[in-house]
Amino acid sequence: MTFTFSCTTGMWCALGFGQGMSNADIIVCDSAQCMDGSSTSQALPPKDAQQDITFGSLGTTGGKYTMQWQRKLQTPDATDAIVTAGAVTNVIYAVGSGGIDANNNFAYHSTRGTGTITVAASTTPAPAVPTPAPTAVPTPAPGAVTTAAPTAVPTAVPTATPATSVPTATPASVTGVTKSWTGDFDMQWSLYVMHTTRGNGAIIVSSAAVTNIPTTVAPTTAPASANGTEIVFSPDFTMQWTYSAQEITVTFVCTTGRWCSVGFGSSMSNADTVLCYGSVCQDGHVSGYNAPSVDAQQDLSNIGVTTAGGVFKSTWTRKLSTGDAADAVLTGNGDKIIWGVGKMTTVPQEHYAQGSGDVNFISGAASMQEDVHGGVLLWKVLAPLPIIILLGATAFVRPKLLGNPASGAGKMLFKSPVGVVVSLGLVTLSLLLLFFAFYKSKVWFHAFGYVAAALMGIILMLPAGNYSVVWLAMKVPHERVIMYHRWMGMMLPVAMGIHGVGYLIKYDWDSVMFEFDNFGEVSPLAGVLSLGSCMMLVILANPIIRRKVYGVFLVMHWVFIALTVVFACLHSISILLYLIPAVLALLARAIVGEYRDWARVVSRQVAIDGSHVKLRLAAPVTNYNPGDYVFLREKGDAMQSHPFSIVQVAPDAITLCIKNMGPGTSTEAIVNSYASYYRVSEPMGNPSLDLHAYDNIILIGGGVGITPLLGTLYGMAPIHTDKSFHLTWSVRENALVDLLTPELQELSQCKNVRLNIHFTGNGEARSPRNLPMPCRVEYTRPNMASVLSAQKDSLLPSNHMTEHTAVFVCGPPPLVASVKEAAASNPLLAVHVETFEL
């Protein structure tokens, strides 16, 4: 094609093939030269390493210079746009002052714009060449003697048959198509049509007559063509082809706004690809989970693109064997292919449907299998598995990871050689699985998407504030339930964020952010909204909001959980795969039942300052273990549910002590309520320490944190008279001490129980008190190092002492932290913590 630029003297003019500077093939001319360049951003277009234009000056007249340049519709340069004859082509133009300097730089444009042109070829037939007239032979006169020269008879020379119509040697063209962009820039273009048939041969030029000697040529037998054969890969992509002995012609029928691609090979690890989108078809290759690279040698010919009715058809031809090392050699009889289809913006996006199979291009037989998009492949399941393994491992190693001494099986796990091997093996296996998942995904941030999906399913399956059959079956302590829930809750937005930022960096998702065509296709906007909802979950879970206005927190928590899940499924339908276990767990919860029948209130006693209430409920318990808790729900309050430790278990009733956590909380409603019935769950809990295995047990509580400690004393001290129990209670409110005095007085009667009460409140709380039970009373905060040294001061004879002492602590975070710090230096202490921080 030939373009003529007519530009104002002292200015440069440019034409770009494309919709914008983010991806355009650009020709820039001044009065002395033309430059072939390209642009990928709003910046100065660099000069192409391969210059595919020829140019020349046509002079200057009337204050305007004229430059003419030529190039092929399709060049071997990957940075050049492919212009299709007869198709509408998007172009951009610009004009600026000055010219192109020695470094190929030029000034910023003063005028720019966009438009479309159509480069069309002529269909005018070429003129015919007249047939030459036969030569006249003179007739001799009567009686004349004519001497004829001897005639040379050639042997086996083909007859030259005069042609009646030979194509002209001059190509047809379309000229005079002109476009005036601005007053400083006019453009004219034309297209010269290349030959449609060509060949070679030999002739003999002779001055004598020739004798016809026919030559017999055996016909060539070619395989039968599979004309009209097609494969429907997906609703957005159909492939048709015709096959001959030397080449194959293929037509892609694709939905507008999509790209379609076929690769000759068994997988993306090594395949020869043809990628078509818009008016472009590219010969390329792929060697991994990435976009195909464009071949330096383009072996596609006869490329034609038509668009109509929301569908574009791309037709191309290639030889079965191109001679290019990057191209596959097609046999036509059982070739392996892969295919993919995806959204198209300024650059192709990742496929949303893909598959593979075998095709016999000769017979038309094909066996295709679509890869299920979205998560059933092994590596997509393996991606979140390390998280599950690590969470399970913390059931043994958690205390060590947190810096305080190991407990129970965890202590033995770290002290024995076998335990060290098992611990390191679990961590190594987790890291290897995670590495394998990322390796198989090829794109690291793609794997993070499946990690986030798995975390979402695990969090829903293992809630923190409600009964879960999974937690119950795993016998996970409640304080560990809360810890897991927090860990996964914080990991979820991090994984989602890495996944989203990675895609935004690698792909041009800003241009498709608001697109959503079909349910199940990837929607970037839905992913962003899901991440935003998840961030709101984290923000609202702040203790200031959660503890002070628990009712508001709980309602908003479930609202944003629903929004996070819904938007995530709209982002990618494959996330439903990871939600199936959560749905099954919820169904099991509904079948098993979270709550027993209504429990009648036997007695209610409120502290004198209204800070606490002691409830005695007619709820017979058969499977109680020391330290267990129950979930309590008031009638008509279907949303709020809290765990409360059992203070005492009687044959026909249980006793609870509940603290008023302030306005808007369910505990305030319970303290101030005069309900006659509550729904109570079965007892739950599984302390990380088996207290029955220790002879010396130290119990440390803060405030209402004494409740599980009292339950432990009631459940063990009267029965295990061979064990010693040291209870240290740090309390601010005198009213709470008065409320629990009957229980303390009863427990103090056990000879193996020692009580220490530390009053830490202000004013009246520090005034000396006489308690109706044997106990040690102090008015300072307890020194945890001294408290933990109680193992040396057992209430039992020395022959009953074991090497190790169990420590059970429940209270506010500062008290728990001080116990952990004091216990860290003593390897003989095994610590169990309860916080109930919901």
Disulfide bonds with the S-S distance in Angstrom:
Cys7-Cys13 2.21
Cys29-Cys34 2.06
Cys254-Cys260 2.16
Cys276-Cys281 2.19
